């Protein structure tokens, strides 16, 4: 099983938070998770982009990690 995470660094790469979906979604395969992560990253990037087209955070990374069966 896999779940999605997002790493968001607001000001510097040293000030980062790892976030998870709430409620969490789990995926049977890494490929399914990556497909959903691509969509989530685009949506999040759109939400965090200002009117001039600049990302309002220093760093954004969305990915997948293995979890034990729930």
FENWOWO-V114404 format. One record per backbone hydrogen bond with DSSP energy under -1.0 kcal/mol. NH is the residue of the N-H (numbers start at 1). CO is the residue of the C=O. E is the energy in kcal/mol with one decimal. If there is no record, write none. Layout:
nh=<NH/NH>
co=<CO/CO>
e=<E/E>
//
This chain:
nh=<2/3/5/6/7/8/9/10/15/17/19/27/33/34/35/36/37/38/39/40/41/42/43/44/45/46/47/48/50/53/56/58/59/61/63/65/67>
co=<27/65/63/19/61/17/59/15/12/8/6/2/29/30/31/32/33/34/35/36/37/38/39/40/41/42/43/44/54/50/48/9/9/7/5/3/1>
e=<-2.2/-2.4/-2.4/-2.3/-3.2/-2.6/-2.5/-1.2/-1.6/-2.3/-3.5/-2.6/-1.8/-2.8/-2.2/-1.9/-2.6/-2.3/-1.4/-2.6/-2.9/-2.0/-2.3/-2.8/-3.0/-2.4/-2.0/-1.9/-2.9/-2.1/-3.4/-2.1/-1.5/-2.1/-2.2/-2.5/-2.4>
//
